[in-house]
């Protein structure tokens, strides 16, 4: 009677065993995906040294607001002065060199870097000033245009904490948080305008201290180098006082410095990792002990 019940069960469920056999490979494949570990971007198993050199090349850009801004700069009785400012960003050069140091356990951070850089920050501002006077401030007006430009050169030191988020075996997103200290090593600034505009102007100090963020997408080559294109911008200024999430003021307008660069990191083999020299057969034969047969008699 029990055997009949078992037979009836198999007849009622002829596809049960087949479905189990079909689902088993899919379950094993999913398990392998979850268990798979991607190769580390900077190996921590001793195959590479934890420190190395890097250098980068790129360009800076001073991002300004997209629309013109009109401001009233002077008012006295029946006289007013307003100006419309039109700031424009410019590109500048960027070069960096430094040293990186990988962490032993890259759970929170993958590596630190410490370096020197040269950055050029360039830009321009145009304005149109209107001086109105009279009983209704509309009887007469005078238009006073002006413009100026700046080309500042900075020697910079920076420190960054970096984290990788791998998207493939050799590709990754890099997020970085760091600080930079910039010293003005030469600047060329000129402006032609009326006293009302000139009195309202401001320029960055000779020393700038900021915190910045960086985001990049890089990959590791088949050799021992990492190539990481990145975009960097300050998020807060300590010196001078912050004017809006790291913006700096030149003349009468604020600009956001941007750095677009490509960084090259060079990994190094540990000491003694080089292949041993080839063994010459003749050298072994000279040192090998030779046994003579018992029948040998000198």
C-alpha positions in Angstrom: 0.0 0.0 0.0 2.9 2.4 0.8 4.6 1.5 -2.5 1.4 2.4 -4.3 1.3 5.7 -2.6 4.9 6.5 -3.6 4.2 5.5 -7.2 1.1 7.7 -7.3 3.2 10.6 -5.9 5.8 10.3 -8.7 3.0 10.1 -11.3 1.4 13.2 -9.9 4.7 15.1 -9.9 6.6 13.9 -12.9 8.6 17.2 -13.2 9.7 17.6 -9.6 13.0 15.9 -10.0 13.6 17.6 -13.3 13.0 21.0 -11.8 15.5 20.3 -9.0 18.1 19.3 -11.5 17.6 22.5 -13.5 17.7 24.8 -10.5 20.9 23.3 -9.0 23.3 24.7 -11.6 21.8 28.2 -11.2 22.2 28.0 -7.4 25.8 26.9 -7.7 26.6 29.7 -10.2 25.0 32.3 -7.9 27.0 31.0 -4.9 30.2 31.3 -6.9 29.4 34.9 -7.8 28.9 35.8 -4.1 32.0 33.9 -3.0 34.3 35.4 -5.7 36.9 37.9 -4.6 38.2 40.4 -7.0 42.0 40.8 -7.2 43.2 43.8 -5.2 44.1 47.0 -7.0 47.1 47.4 -4.7 48.0 43.9 -3.5 48.4 43.5 0.2 49.7 39.9 0.1 53.4 40.9 -0.2 53.6 40.7 -4.0 54.0 44.5 -4.2 55.5 47.1 -1.9 53.1 49.3 0.0 54.6 52.6 -1.2 55.6 54.2 -4.5 55.8 57.3 -6.6 53.1 59.0 -8.6 52.8 62.0 -10.8 50.0 63.7 -12.6 49.3 66.2 -15.4 46.2 68.2 -16.0 44.4 71.5 -16.1 42.7 73.9 -13.8 39.5 75.8 -14.4 37.9 78.7 -12.5 34.2 78.0 -12.7 32.1 81.2 -12.4 28.4 81.6 -12.2 26.5 81.2 -15.4 24.5 84.5 -15.3 25.4 88.2 -14.9 24.8 89.8 -11.5 23.7 93.4 -10.9 24.6 95.0 -7.6 24.1 98.4 -6.1 27.5 99.7 -5.0 26.7 103.3 -4.0 23.7 105.4 -2.9 23.7 108.9 -1.6 20.6 111.2 -1.7 19.6 111.3 -5.4 22.7 109.6 -6.7 23.0 105.8 -7.2 25.6 103.5 -8.8 24.9 100.0 -10.0 27.1 97.6 -11.8 26.5 94.4 -13.7 29.3 91.9 -13.5 30.1 89.2 -16.0 32.8 86.8 -14.7 34.4 84.2 -17.0 36.6 81.2 -16.1 39.9 80.3 -17.8 42.0 77.2 -18.0 45.4 76.9 -16.4 48.2 74.3 -16.1 48.5 71.7 -13.4 51.4 69.3 -12.5 51.9 67.1 -9.4 54.4 64.6 -8.0 54.4 62.7 -4.7 54.4 59.4 -2.8 51.6 57.0 -2.0 51.4 54.6 0.9 48.9 51.6 0.9 47.2 50.6 4.1 47.6 47.1 5.5 43.9 46.4 5.8 42.0 48.4 3.1 38.6 48.2 4.7 38.1 51.9 5.2 41.0 53.4 3.2 43.1 51.9 0.5 46.0 54.4 0.5 47.3 57.8 1.5 49.2 60.2 -0.8 51.4 63.1 0.0 52.7 65.4 -2.8 53.7 68.7 -4.3 52.0 70.5 -7.1 52.0 73.6 -9.3 48.6 75.1 -10.3 47.8 78.1 -12.3 44.4 79.8 -11.7 43.3 82.2 -14.4 40.1 84.2 -15.1 38.5 87.4 -16.3 35.7 89.8 -15.3 33.9 92.4 -17.3 31.4 94.9 -15.9 29.1 97.7 -16.9 28.5 100.4 -14.3 25.7 102.9 -14.5 25.8 106.2 -12.4 22.3 107.8 -12.1 21.6 111.1 -10.5 18.8 113.6 -10.3 15.7 114.1 -8.2 14.2 110.8 -9.3 17.6 109.1 -9.9 16.6 108.9 -13.6 17.1 112.3 -14.9 20.7 111.6 -16.0 22.9 108.6 -16.2 26.5 107.8 -17.1 27.7 104.4 -18.3 31.1 103.3 -17.1 32.4 100.0 -18.5 35.5 98.1 -17.2 37.3 94.8 -17.3 40.2 92.9 -15.8 42.0 89.6 -15.7 44.1 87.5 -13.3 46.8 84.9 -13.8 47.9 83.5 -10.4 50.6 80.8 -9.9 50.6 78.6 -6.8 53.0 76.1 -5.3 50.9 73.6 -3.4 51.3 70.7 -0.9 48.5 68.2 -0.5 47.5 65.1 1.5 44.7 62.8 0.5 42.9 59.7 2.0 41.7 57.5 -0.9 39.2 54.6 -1.1 38.6 52.3 -4.1 35.3 50.9 -5.1 36.0 48.2 -7.7 33.7 47.9 -10.7 35.7 45.2 -12.5 38.9 43.2 -11.8 41.1 46.1 -13.0 38.7 49.1 -12.9 37.5 51.1 -9.9 36.0 54.4 -8.7 38.2 56.4 -6.4 36.8 58.8 -3.8 39.3 61.0 -1.9 39.1 63.6 0.9 42.2 65.8 1.5 43.7 69.1 2.4 45.8 71.5 0.4 48.0 74.5 1.3 48.8 76.9 -1.6 51.5 79.6 -1.7 51.3 82.4 -4.3 54.6 82.4 -6.1 53.7 84.9 -8.8 50.5 86.7 -10.0 49.6 89.1 -12.7 46.4 91.0 -12.1 45.1 94.0 -13.8 41.8 95.9 -13.8 40.5 99.0 -15.6 37.4 100.5 -13.9 35.9 103.3 -11.9 36.5 103.9 -8.2 33.2 102.4 -7.1 34.0 99.0 -8.6 37.7 99.1 -7.5 36.7 99.9 -3.9 34.4 96.8 -3.8 37.0 94.4 -5.0 38.8 91.6 -3.2 41.6 89.2 -4.0 42.8 85.9 -2.5 45.7 86.2 0.0 49.2 84.9 -0.7 48.5 81.8 1.3 45.4 79.6 0.9 44.4 76.6 3.0 41.5 74.4 2.0 39.8 71.0 2.3 38.9 69.3 -0.9 37.2 66.3 -2.4 38.2 64.2 -5.5 36.4 61.7 -7.6 38.0 59.6 -10.3 37.6 56.5 -12.4 40.8 54.5 -12.9 42.2 51.2 -14.0 45.3 49.1 -13.4 47.3 48.2 -16.4 48.8 44.8 -17.2 52.0 46.0 -15.8 52.6 47.7 -12.5 50.9 51.1 -12.9 47.5 52.7 -12.1 46.0 55.4 -14.3 43.4 57.5 -12.6 41.6 60.5 -14.3 40.2 62.7 -11.4 38.2 65.8 -10.8 39.0 67.9 -7.7 37.3 70.9 -6.1 37.6 72.5 -2.6 34.7 72.2 -0.2 35.7 74.6 2.5 38.3 77.3 2.8 40.1 77.9 6.1 42.3 80.7 4.7 40.7 83.0 3.6 37.4 82.7 5.3 35.0 80.5 3.4 32.8 82.3 0.8 30.6 79.4 -0.2 31.9 75.8 -0.1 35.5 76.6 -1.1 34.9 79.4 -3.6 37.5 82.2 -4.0 36.9 85.8 -4.9 38.8 87.7 -7.5 37.8 91.3 -8.1 34.0 91.5 -7.6 33.1 87.8 -8.4 33.5 84.4 -6.9 35.0 81.4 -8.7 35.2 77.7 -7.9 38.6 76.2 -8.7 38.5 72.9 -10.5 41.4 70.5 -11.2 41.1 67.9 -14.0 44.1 65.6 -14.0 45.3 62.2 -14.8 47.4 60.6 -12.1 49.9 57.7 -12.7 50.8 55.5 -9.7 53.7 53.1 -10.0 53.7 49.8 -8.0 57.0 48.2 -7.0 58.1 44.6 -6.5 59.4 43.8 -3.0 63.1 43.3 -2.5 64.3 39.8 -3.5 61.3 39.2 -5.7 63.4 39.1 -8.9 63.9 35.8 -10.5 67.1 33.9 -9.4 69.9 33.6 -11.9 69.9 30.6 -14.2 71.9 27.6 -13.0 74.6 26.5 -15.4 74.9 22.7 -15.8 78.7 22.9 -16.1 78.9 24.7 -12.8 77.1 21.8 -11.1 79.2 19.2 -12.7 82.3 20.7 -11.3 81.0 20.5 -7.8 79.2 17.1 -8.1 80.9 14.2 -6.3 81.9 11.5 -8.7 81.9 7.9 -7.5 84.3 5.5 -9.2 83.4 1.9 -9.8 84.9 -0.8 -7.6 86.8 -2.3 -10.5 88.8 0.9 -11.0 92.5 0.6 -10.0 94.9 3.4 -10.7 
